[in-house]
Each structure stands twice: as C-alpha cells, then as structure tokens.
C-alpha cells in the first residue's frame, strides 16, 4: 500500500508542471479511489475490490500486470497529459523534468512516452551540430589549402564561411526553424555552398593581372559578381517550389538554402572584395621586388623568361638577346649571298657620279 501512496503523490507532483494538464489524468488508482470498491485496510480486501472495479471498468486492465495469484501487482502505469508543445527545447526540458521526478520518487517508476525517442536528440543536438559543423569546416580548410595555395586567401575564405554559417544560425530562429537533426544536415550542406561563393571571388582576385590590391579587388568584382548572382538566382529558382509543400523537411531545406545563398552573395560581392583590397596578397609587386634583389636574376635563360609571363623584369633582356640573335642570322644570310653584285653607286649621293663602279662577287 506504500507504493500506492507514492504513485498518487508522484502523479500530484507531475500535474504541477507548467506543461502538464492539471485537470486531466488517467490513472487506475485515482479512479479506484473514487469508487466504493477501494479499501486498503488489507491486501486481500484491496485486491478483491480492485478485481470488482476492473470488472466494471475493463479499460484499465491493460494498465495493470498481476502476479500469478492475482494477489500482487508486478507493474502498472498511470497517464498524465501534457499541453500542446511545439518548441523542441520545451519538449526536451519536459522530458528531463519528468525523468527527474521519477528518479526522486521512492517508488520504482520511470517516465515514458513514445515521442521521447525523438526528444532525445534535442538534448544533444547543439553539441552534435557544433561538432559536425566544426569537422566540416576543418575538412573544407584542408581542401581550400590544397586548391588555393595562398595562406592569406585561405584565412579570408574560412573567416567568411564561419560568418555565413553564424548568420544562418541566427536567422533560423526568426524564420521559425528550430535546431533538429533535419536542420543540422542542412547546416552541414550550407558549409559547402558558402565555400563556393567565397572561393569564386578569391580565385578571381588571385588570377587578376592588376598591380594594386584595389585594382585586383575591383577586377575580381567585375569578373565574379555576375556568375555569383546568376548562380544564386538559379539555385533559388530550383528550390522555390519546396516552400509550398507541407513537409517540414522540404520547407526547412528551402529556408536554409535561401539563407545561405543570401548571406553567401552578400559576403562574396560586398564584403570579401573590401577585405581583399586591404589585406589581400599583392603577388605581382612582391615578385618584382624579389627578382630585382636576386643576385642570379641576370643569369636566367632567356627562353625560360619568355615562357614565364610573371617575370616581367627578365622579358626585356630576353627580348634583346633574341633581337641580337636575329641580327646575327641576317648577317650570316648576307654573307652567304652568291653571284650577287653590289653597286656602290646606288649608295652614293648624286654629286659623286664620277666614282668608279666597284663590282664585288662573293665567294662561296
């Protein structure tokens, strides 16, 4: 009978929770107490009244598991009803409080609901999301280092990606998206889209042939902003129909895509060029300074200098060497002229008409 008292007290404490309905419950013990069959003076009398009660209320038979002699109860259950909860954090906190109440009770009880298996993810979703997104960023850092071997560019790209993902995290709440396993997958996918936007502008900056940082950043905007806008608009048009579906998975995917494209375009077109104009690497200037200070800059093969478009300081010497070689070829060709006569009269002024004509016959 002590367990019966503990069950009643536990049910009373449960109904004090702010998310539990205070007026509705479904407990066989509470219902038994409201009938004349309840008598806890003796175990035999109690079970006799309980069997009579179950005869008139057969719906409670599934809530009680009797022993072999029908004089003991192996297990039983009582139902408390929660209010409508839509927020995932509130669902997780309710599950935690119910479990704490069960653990604090002297009776051997536990809290259970079929939805608890889904509420479990809400307890660890934040740590799991941060861990997986962090690992994704680490992988993207390695890939960026491989394909963009510029340390400063890699740092700028990764900082912008972190800013884009942080913005998506913040605006999810304003758009009614909660952190769940579904949105976690979409956030991981957004890292790849963010890198795509940032890498286009940074690559255009690297391959630009302008000299100053400002000119190279301006050149990157001219060449990369158009494709970035076109790619963003086409991506949104490809998923816009998902917004009109009733599936939470599809709607959340559409919203995350709109956020990542919006933040990606804003960062790639408006913010990254400004950062590059101040902190971007000045490759061409550094290379010219390095070549002018190199002691072996004059001993470079002219043909190699012509093949390397970046070594502008060597092009002049290489070109002059090629010109001298051409002159040598012309002189050699003139020496090989055979059976050709050179009339010096043709090269003299008109008043030297009395000069004799000299005929020269080259010998092979």
C-alpha positions as CSV (number, residue, x, y, z in Angstrom):
1,X,0.0,0.0,0.0
2,X,3.0,2.3,0.4
3,X,3.7,2.1,-3.3
4,X,0.1,3.2,-4.0
5,X,0.6,6.3,-1.9
6,X,3.9,7.0,-3.7
7,X,2.1,6.7,-7.0
8,X,-0.6,9.1,-6.0
9,X,2.0,11.6,-4.7
10,X,4.1,11.3,-7.9
11,X,1.0,12.0,-10.1
12,X,0.2,15.0,-8.0
13,X,3.7,16.4,-8.4
14,X,3.6,15.7,-12.1
15,X,0.5,17.8,-12.6
16,X,2.2,20.8,-11.0
17,X,4.5,21.1,-14.1
18,X,3.7,24.1,-16.3
19,X,3.4,21.9,-19.4
20,X,1.2,19.2,-17.8
21,X,-2.6,19.5,-17.8
22,X,-3.7,20.0,-14.2
23,X,-7.3,18.7,-14.6
24,X,-6.9,15.6,-16.7
25,X,-5.2,12.3,-15.9
26,X,-5.8,8.7,-16.5
27,X,-4.8,6.6,-13.5
28,X,-6.4,3.4,-12.4
29,X,-5.5,4.1,-8.8
30,X,-7.1,7.5,-8.8
31,X,-10.2,6.1,-10.5
32,X,-10.4,3.2,-7.9
33,X,-10.3,5.7,-5.0
34,X,-13.4,7.4,-6.4
35,X,-15.5,4.1,-6.2
36,X,-16.8,2.2,-3.2
37,X,-14.6,-0.8,-4.2
38,X,-11.5,0.9,-2.8
39,X,-10.4,-0.4,0.6
40,X,-6.7,-0.5,1.6
41,X,-7.1,-1.9,5.1
42,X,-5.9,-5.3,4.0
43,X,-4.3,-6.7,0.8
44,X,-6.9,-9.3,0.3
45,X,-9.7,-6.8,0.6
46,X,-7.8,-4.3,-1.7
47,X,-7.3,-6.9,-4.5
48,X,-10.9,-8.1,-4.1
49,X,-12.2,-4.5,-4.6
50,X,-9.7,-4.0,-7.4
51,X,-11.0,-7.0,-9.3
52,X,-14.6,-5.8,-8.9
53,X,-13.5,-2.4,-10.2
54,X,-11.9,-3.8,-13.2
55,X,-15.0,-5.8,-14.0
56,X,-16.9,-2.6,-14.4
57,X,-14.0,-0.6,-15.8
58,X,-12.3,-3.1,-18.2
59,X,-10.4,-0.3,-19.9
60,X,-7.9,-0.3,-17.0
61,X,-7.0,-3.9,-17.4
62,X,-4.2,-3.1,-19.8
63,X,-2.7,-0.7,-17.2
64,X,-2.1,-3.4,-14.6
65,X,0.0,-6.6,-14.7
66,X,-0.9,-9.0,-12.0
67,X,1.1,-11.8,-10.5
68,X,0.2,-15.5,-10.9
69,X,-2.0,-15.5,-7.9
70,X,-3.8,-12.2,-8.7
71,X,-2.8,-11.0,-5.3
72,X,0.2,-8.9,-6.3
73,X,0.9,-6.2,-8.9
74,X,4.1,-6.7,-10.9
75,X,3.8,-3.4,-12.9
76,X,1.2,-0.7,-13.6
77,X,1.0,2.6,-15.4
78,X,-0.7,6.0,-15.0
79,X,-1.1,8.6,-17.6
80,X,-0.6,12.4,-17.3
81,X,-1.3,14.6,-20.3
82,X,0.8,17.5,-21.5
83,X,-0.3,20.6,-23.1
84,X,0.5,21.3,-26.8
85,X,4.2,21.9,-27.1
86,X,5.7,22.9,-30.4
87,X,9.2,24.1,-29.4
88,X,11.8,21.4,-29.4
89,X,13.7,22.9,-26.4
90,X,10.5,22.8,-24.3
91,X,9.9,19.2,-25.3
92,X,13.4,18.2,-24.2
93,X,13.1,20.1,-20.9
94,X,9.7,18.4,-20.2
95,X,11.2,15.0,-20.7
96,X,14.1,15.9,-18.5
97,X,11.8,17.1,-15.6
98,X,9.6,14.0,-15.8
99,X,12.6,11.8,-15.5
100,X,13.9,13.8,-12.6
101,X,10.6,13.4,-10.8
102,X,10.6,9.7,-11.4
103,X,14.1,9.4,-10.1
104,X,13.3,11.5,-7.0
105,X,10.3,9.3,-6.1
106,X,10.8,6.4,-3.6
107,X,8.7,4.2,-5.8
108,X,10.3,2.1,-8.6
109,X,9.0,4.2,-11.5
110,X,10.2,5.7,-14.8
111,X,8.8,8.3,-17.2
112,X,8.0,7.1,-20.7
113,X,6.4,8.5,-23.9
114,X,6.8,7.2,-27.5
115,X,8.0,10.6,-28.5
116,X,10.8,10.6,-26.0
117,X,13.0,8.8,-28.6
118,X,12.7,11.9,-30.7
119,X,13.1,14.3,-27.8
120,X,16.4,12.6,-27.0
121,X,18.0,14.3,-30.0
122,X,17.1,17.8,-28.6
123,X,19.3,17.2,-25.6
124,X,22.4,16.7,-27.6
125,X,21.6,18.4,-30.8
126,X,23.6,21.6,-30.0
127,X,26.8,19.7,-29.2
128,X,26.3,17.4,-32.1
129,X,25.7,20.2,-34.5
130,X,28.7,22.2,-33.4
131,X,30.9,19.1,-33.6
132,X,29.8,18.1,-37.1
133,X,29.9,21.6,-38.5
134,X,33.3,22.1,-36.9
135,X,34.6,18.9,-38.6
136,X,33.1,20.1,-41.9
137,X,34.9,23.4,-41.6
138,X,38.1,21.6,-40.8
139,X,37.8,19.4,-44.0
140,X,37.0,22.5,-46.1
141,X,40.0,24.2,-44.7
142,X,42.3,21.4,-45.9
143,X,40.6,21.3,-49.3
144,X,40.9,25.1,-49.6
145,X,44.6,24.9,-48.7
146,X,45.1,22.4,-51.5
147,X,43.3,24.3,-54.3
148,X,44.2,27.9,-53.2
149,X,47.8,27.8,-52.0
150,X,47.7,31.4,-50.6
151,X,47.7,31.5,-46.8
152,X,46.0,34.9,-46.5
153,X,43.3,33.9,-49.1
154,X,42.7,30.7,-47.2
155,X,42.2,32.6,-43.9
156,X,39.9,35.1,-45.6
157,X,37.8,32.3,-47.1
158,X,37.4,30.4,-43.8
159,X,36.6,33.5,-41.8
160,X,33.8,34.4,-44.3
161,X,32.4,30.9,-44.2
162,X,32.2,30.9,-40.4
163,X,30.5,34.3,-40.6
164,X,27.9,33.0,-43.1
165,X,27.2,29.9,-41.1
166,X,26.8,32.0,-37.9
167,X,24.3,34.3,-39.7
168,X,22.3,31.2,-40.8
169,X,22.3,30.0,-37.2
170,X,20.9,33.4,-36.0
171,X,18.2,33.8,-38.7
172,X,16.9,30.3,-38.3
173,X,15.0,31.4,-35.2
174,X,13.5,34.4,-36.9
175,X,12.2,32.1,-39.7
176,X,10.6,29.6,-37.3
177,X,13.3,26.9,-37.7
178,X,14.4,25.0,-34.6
179,X,17.7,23.1,-34.3
180,X,17.0,19.5,-35.1
181,X,18.5,16.6,-36.9
182,X,16.9,17.8,-40.1
183,X,18.2,21.4,-39.9
184,X,21.6,20.1,-38.7
185,X,22.0,18.2,-42.0
186,X,21.0,21.3,-43.9
187,X,23.6,23.4,-42.0
188,X,26.3,20.9,-42.9
189,X,25.3,21.2,-46.5
190,X,25.4,25.0,-46.3
191,X,29.1,25.0,-45.5
192,X,29.8,23.7,-49.0
193,X,27.7,26.3,-50.6
194,X,29.4,29.1,-48.5
195,X,32.8,28.0,-49.7
196,X,31.7,28.0,-53.3
197,X,30.6,31.7,-53.1
198,X,33.8,32.8,-51.3
199,X,36.2,30.8,-53.5
200,X,34.9,32.4,-56.7
201,X,35.8,35.9,-55.7
202,X,39.1,35.0,-54.1
203,X,40.2,33.0,-57.2
204,X,39.3,35.9,-59.5
205,X,41.4,38.1,-57.2
206,X,44.4,35.7,-57.4
207,X,44.4,35.4,-61.2
208,X,43.9,39.1,-61.8
209,X,46.9,40.8,-63.6
210,X,46.3,44.2,-62.0
211,X,49.1,45.5,-59.8
212,X,47.5,47.1,-56.7
213,X,45.2,45.4,-54.3
214,X,42.3,47.8,-55.0
215,X,42.5,47.2,-58.7
216,X,42.7,43.5,-58.3
217,X,39.7,43.6,-55.9
218,X,37.8,45.7,-58.5
219,X,38.8,43.3,-61.2
220,X,37.5,40.3,-59.1
221,X,34.1,42.0,-58.7
222,X,33.8,42.6,-62.4
223,X,34.6,39.1,-63.4
224,X,33.0,37.1,-60.5
225,X,29.9,39.1,-59.4
226,X,27.9,38.3,-62.4
227,X,28.3,34.5,-62.2
228,X,27.7,34.6,-58.5
229,X,24.4,36.4,-58.9
230,X,23.3,34.1,-61.7
231,X,24.2,31.1,-59.6
232,X,22.4,32.3,-56.6
233,X,19.2,33.2,-58.5
234,X,19.2,29.9,-60.4
235,X,19.6,28.0,-57.2
236,X,16.7,29.7,-55.5
237,X,14.5,29.1,-58.6
238,X,15.4,25.5,-58.4
239,X,14.1,25.0,-54.9
240,X,11.3,27.7,-54.7
241,X,8.6,25.1,-55.2
242,X,9.6,23.4,-51.9
243,X,8.3,26.3,-50.0
244,X,4.7,25.4,-51.0
245,X,4.9,21.9,-49.7
246,X,3.6,20.8,-46.3
247,X,6.6,18.7,-45.4
248,X,8.8,20.2,-42.7
249,X,11.9,18.7,-44.2
250,X,11.4,20.4,-47.6
251,X,10.4,23.7,-46.1
252,X,13.4,23.8,-43.9
253,X,15.7,22.9,-46.8
254,X,14.2,25.8,-48.8
255,X,14.7,28.3,-46.0
256,X,18.2,27.2,-45.3
257,X,19.0,27.4,-49.0
258,X,17.6,31.0,-49.2
259,X,19.7,32.0,-46.1
260,X,22.9,30.5,-47.3
261,X,22.5,32.0,-50.8
262,X,21.6,35.4,-49.4
263,X,24.4,35.6,-47.0
264,X,26.8,34.0,-49.5
265,X,26.1,36.6,-52.2
266,X,26.3,39.5,-49.7
267,X,29.6,38.4,-48.4
268,X,31.1,37.4,-51.7
269,X,30.1,40.5,-53.7
270,X,30.2,43.3,-51.0
271,X,32.4,42.2,-48.1
272,X,35.1,40.0,-49.4
273,X,36.4,42.5,-52.1
274,X,36.7,45.1,-49.4
275,X,38.7,42.7,-47.2
276,X,40.9,41.8,-50.2
277,X,41.5,45.4,-51.0
278,X,43.1,45.9,-47.6
279,X,44.5,42.5,-46.7
280,X,44.8,40.6,-49.9
281,X,48.2,39.4,-51.1
282,X,50.0,41.6,-53.7
283,X,51.6,38.8,-55.7
284,X,52.9,40.9,-58.6
285,X,54.5,43.6,-56.5
286,X,56.3,41.1,-54.3
287,X,57.5,39.1,-57.2
288,X,59.1,42.1,-58.9
289,X,60.8,43.2,-55.7
290,X,62.1,39.7,-55.2
291,X,63.5,39.5,-58.8
292,X,65.2,42.9,-58.5
293,X,67.0,41.8,-55.3
294,X,68.0,38.4,-56.6
295,X,71.8,38.0,-57.4
296,X,71.1,35.5,-60.1
297,X,68.5,37.5,-61.9
298,X,70.9,38.2,-64.8
299,X,71.8,34.6,-65.4
300,X,68.4,33.4,-66.3
301,X,67.8,31.5,-69.5
302,X,66.0,34.0,-71.9
303,X,63.8,31.2,-73.3
304,X,62.5,30.4,-69.7
305,X,61.9,34.1,-69.1
306,X,59.8,34.3,-72.2
307,X,57.7,31.3,-71.2
308,X,57.1,32.8,-67.7
309,X,54.6,35.8,-68.1
310,X,55.1,36.9,-64.5
311,X,58.8,37.6,-64.8
312,X,58.4,40.9,-66.5
313,X,61.9,42.2,-65.4
314,X,63.5,39.4,-67.5
315,X,61.5,39.9,-70.6
316,X,63.5,42.9,-71.7
317,X,66.9,41.2,-71.6
318,X,65.5,38.1,-73.2
319,X,63.9,40.0,-76.0
320,X,67.2,41.9,-76.6
321,X,69.1,38.6,-76.8
322,X,66.6,37.4,-79.3
323,X,67.0,40.6,-81.4
324,X,70.8,40.2,-81.4
325,X,70.4,36.6,-82.5
326,X,68.2,37.8,-85.3
327,X,70.8,40.3,-86.4
328,X,73.4,37.6,-86.4
329,X,71.2,35.5,-88.6
330,X,70.7,38.4,-91.0
331,X,74.5,39.0,-91.3
332,X,75.1,35.3,-91.9
333,X,72.5,35.3,-94.6
334,X,74.1,38.3,-96.3
335,X,77.5,36.6,-96.2
336,X,76.1,33.6,-98.0
337,X,74.8,35.6,-100.9
338,X,76.3,34.1,-104.1
339,X,76.7,35.6,-107.6
340,X,75.2,38.9,-106.3
341,X,76.8,42.2,-107.4
342,X,76.7,45.2,-105.1
343,X,76.8,48.6,-106.9
344,X,78.2,51.2,-104.6
345,X,76.9,53.9,-106.9
346,X,73.4,53.2,-105.6
347,X,74.5,54.2,-102.1
348,X,76.3,57.4,-103.0
349,X,74.9,60.9,-103.4
350,X,74.1,62.3,-106.8
351,X,77.2,64.5,-107.0
352,X,79.6,61.5,-106.8
353,X,78.7,60.4,-110.3
354,X,82.4,60.2,-111.3
355,X,83.2,57.5,-108.8
356,X,84.0,54.2,-110.5
357,X,81.8,51.3,-110.1
358,X,83.1,48.5,-108.0
359,X,81.8,45.1,-108.5
360,X,82.0,42.6,-105.8
361,X,81.5,38.9,-106.3
362,X,81.1,36.9,-103.2
363,X,82.8,33.6,-102.9
364,X,81.1,30.6,-101.6
